[in-house]
Amino acid sequence: MSVLNLKKENFEEEVLKADKKVIVDFYADWCGPCQMMSPVIDEIAEEKADIVKVGKVNVDENQELAMEYGVMSIPTIVIINKGEVEKTFVGVRSKSEILEAID
């Protein structure tokens, strides 16, 4: 499964009403650490498609969503289950750390 491009218009349907956990990566194109996290997020989307949905939110284009989730610095990765935030990571994290949080 590919990574979803999340924005205000599809966030509720794709994330809050999802039938499985959702990893939401808040990023910006100009952000170096975000670029480092991108392949990790893509790998998780491929490998764990059966148990988790993965999406990315460009904070420059979706400032409202970023504010709603308290994103102060990027990358911020939020794990959402049944509409509730389960875990938040700020900064570059290892793949294993993120996988541990979704299990």
C-alpha positions, -999 to +999 in steps of 0.1 A: +000+000+000+013+034-008+015+064+015-016+086+016-013+123+009-034+136+038-050+170+040-079+186+058-104+174+032-096+137+036-081+135+071-113+125+089-122+098+064-087+083+060-074+087+096-101+093+122-126+068+107-099+042+098-105+006+108-068+002+118-040+022+133-027+051+112+008+065+112+007+102+103+040+118+093+039+156+096+067+170+073+079+197+050+097+194+017+125+217+028+132+198+061+163+177+061+153+154+090+120+148+073+138+137+041+157+112+063+125+098+077+107+096+044+122+062+032+115+047+067+079+058+066+076+044+030+091+010+041+067+007+070+038+015+046+049-014+024+058-039+051+029-033+075+000-025+051-021-053+066-020-038+101-015-001+096-024+028+073+003+054+066-001+090+055+019+122+053+008+157+060+027+186+045+027+212+073+033+241+049+000+233+031-019+221+061-011+244+090-045+239+106-040+201+109-005+207+123-018+231+149-046+207+158-021+180+166+003+203+184+031+200+158+058+224+169+088+209+151+091+184+123+092+156+115+065+147+140+050+112+137+016+106+153+001+072+157-037+074+158-060+045+167-098+049+164-095+086+162-073+089+194-036+098+195-018+068+209+018+080+205+037+110+192+074+110+181+092+142+174+124+142+154+142+114+135+134+080+149+144+045+141+122+022+121+122-003+150+110+024+175+080+032+153+072-005+146+073-011+184+047+016+189+023+001+164+024-035+177 
